Amino acid sequence: MASKKQYKNVYTILEKVKKGEIDTYYKEKDGLFGKIDFYKRPDLIKPHMHYLDETRLERIVDTFIRQGGDKTAEEFYKKLSSYSKFKSLPEDKKPNYQAFSQKIQETYSKFPKHIMRDVFKMYYHKMPHLEFEDRTDKTQTKFKFLEKANNPVGKIMTETSSLKSSIFTRSIMMYYLMQMTAMEYIDPNQAKDMMNGLNGNTSDFDQKDLDKALDNMFNNKLGKDQLEQAMQDAQNMCQQMDDNIPDTIQDKMFDEANQGGSQGAAKISPDYMRKIAENLQNVSMSMGSLKEKIKRLLDKTTSYFSSRQVVKYDDLFNSDNVAGLDEFVFLHPKLRKFMIEDVMIKDVKYVGKIDIYIDVSGSMSSGCGVPDTQGRSISKIDFSKSFAAKLLEMDMLNDVYLFDTRVKKISTDMVSIAMVDCGGGTTIDCAVRSIESSENNAIVITDAEDSCNIYSSKAFFIGVNGARFNHFSDNSIAQYSQKGQVVVFDGKKIYPVDQKGYCKK
């Protein structure tokens, strides 16, 4: 009996199957591919987003919606209350603001998230890179919503910026939800048809009637005013961001938006931006006032850790080390013209990075003993932030950790550093344990309002004004003192600490 012909090449098999030369269960209606309902994404716009970017965007929008759009919903409700169709509702059908706000959340839970993704893509990508699905009865309502989201001026600001595209998306989503929620009270049947249309379910209603309802909803005075306000709010927010946050940090904030405890992209608001601007200014002013003190403290720290140094010599005209002009000044006047091109400036740069641990207990809010350039007292926490900022500026900063009764790692950028605040207790041992486990050299800035029972050769303590290292255990402070790993800065001078934990004055 002749054996069946064997096909060993998989591509040959596939070709035979397509031509029908090989019977296969896979092509039957009841077969494998007949049973699988292949998933097709509902988005109208390609390219599709990466799933991580989807979760970041959703986190940003979700936070904004849950918080009422930074009072946007409350303002809309006040205007809606004077709208004729809303005023004509029976009293028992009129919601108060709390009920209206709750209804927005319910609408959000039903609203298709692919609309949110499409709005984001429309703002993020350049137009030649976008590919749109065909406009059909099933996609008509979706396209109507997207048409309303289009804003050429806003797109100029947002193209290739994930964070700014998210800001416009969340404002537009809030606009959609407020309009849909208002429609649920004014005309529940039309609101239901709209939601069905957004989800592609068009068999139960007349598309012409729905298009008319959409035009009425979007083109009445309240709808137009609210959309204009949403666009303006987004533009203002993006402008504030560009004024205060570099593009690289904006990108990082978006990348970290879906991380637990993130205080970045998901929380951006006008108040948050004002706080960022104020904190950055405080750090900048503090750095100016503390410049010499921080340099001296860094010299002590880096000399202990024996950081590698790179020594470079530049001629006078190419050096960016202003301090090196001393060499030129001390030359005899007759030699200056003759030797000016031969004067070489010595520039020393430290190589190697250091972690910093900042005490964020409540007592760190008191003054460090130095006034800023406007005569205001610089707090201990602002001193700590300025120190971290200087390390960052010198490219010596590795990781930043905050500690009270536990240790928390934050991002190493100026905005994250500037937004550090204090409040709570202190457990210094937890910081030292973290240093030991990381195996990195670290500076610990604290007012030492706690004991410490652990010695680490990788920790260098800077005590700020009023620090009392006599709280440390006898064994630990003796070792930190003996090996030169602890100093106190009182605002004027830097003091070493003796083996009992007291300043050597």
Buried (B, 14 or more C-beta within 10 A) or exposed (E): EEEEEEBEEEEEBEEBBEEEEBEEEEBEEEEEEEEEEEEEEBBBBBEEBEEEBBBBBBBBBBBBBEBBBBEBBEBBBEBBBEBEBBEEEEEEEBBEBEEBBEBBBEBBEEBBBBBBBBBBBBBBBEEEEBEBBEEEEBBBBBBBBBEBBEBEEBBEBBBEBBBBBBBBBBBBBBBBBBBBBBBBBBBEEBBBBBBBBBBBEBEEBEBEEBBEBBEBBBEBEBBEEBBEBBBEBBBEBBEBBBEBBEEEBBBBBBBBBBBEEBBBBBBBBEEBBEBBBEBBEBBBBBBEBBEEBBEBBBEBBBEBBEBEEEEEEBEBEEBEBEEBEEEBEEBEEEEEEEEEEEBEBEBEBBEEBBBBBBBBBBBBBBBBBBBBEEEBEBBBBBBBBBBBBBBBEBEBBBBBBBBBEEBEEBBBBBBBBBBBEBEBEBBBBBBBBBBBEBEBBBBBBBBBBBBBEBBBBBBBBBBBBBBBBBBBBEEBBBBBBEEEBBBBBBBEEBBEBBEEBBBEE
